[in-house]
Amino acid sequence: MRKLVYYIGVSIDGYIAGPGGEYDFYPLADDMTTWMNARYPETVPAHVRAHFGLDAPNNRFDTVLMGRGTYQPALDAGITSPYTHLRQYVVSTTIPEIADPTVDLVSGDPVELVRALKKEDGLDILLCGGGKLAGSLLPEIDEMIVKSYPVVAGAGVSAFSGAFGPTLFTPAASRSFSNGATVTWYDRA
């Protein structure tokens, strides 16, 4: 069965973005970017792939789920289909419609969508944000790939938002990089 995998970058204090959606405060490093892009090329948006010379097949994911906060910056840049190499779903109750036929708008229950997707054949399902969507899908998240950066944001978009519901995950592996960031893989306990 396919897994739902939350692939996310977080600050020390648990934020995935600043109050205005900023994410440029994370310290970058070539060794981390090169390694992550080689391992998970499909997580790089289509319009950025050429910049990194990525012309690689999907290794791990063939489907992506994102909330409005993750999708909106692409729309603001005139990009209606940010992950053309993946099957794309945007979960939102505030977007009336999406003009791109390669992106499906989901205004209903994302849990039911994920359960249906998990039953299909294919690669795993990438959950790339945001915190509200991750909070609503927490019961369905099978694995997390967390890029932890050595920076305190102070405020912003939490990695998870929603009702209190402690959920145990087990660290499976970890890797550190020259910028002080650590990537940790977590499996549902």
Secondary structure, 3 states (H helix, E strand, C coil): CCCEEEEEEECCCCEEECCCCCCCCCCCCHHHHHHHHHHCHHHCCHHHHCCCCCCCCCCCEEEEEEEHHHHHHHHHCCCCCCCCCCEEEEECCCCCCCCCCCEEEECCCHHHHHHHHHHCCCCEEEECCCHHHHHHHHHHCCEEEEEECCCCCCCCEECCCCCCCCCCEEEEEEEECCCCCEEEEEEEC
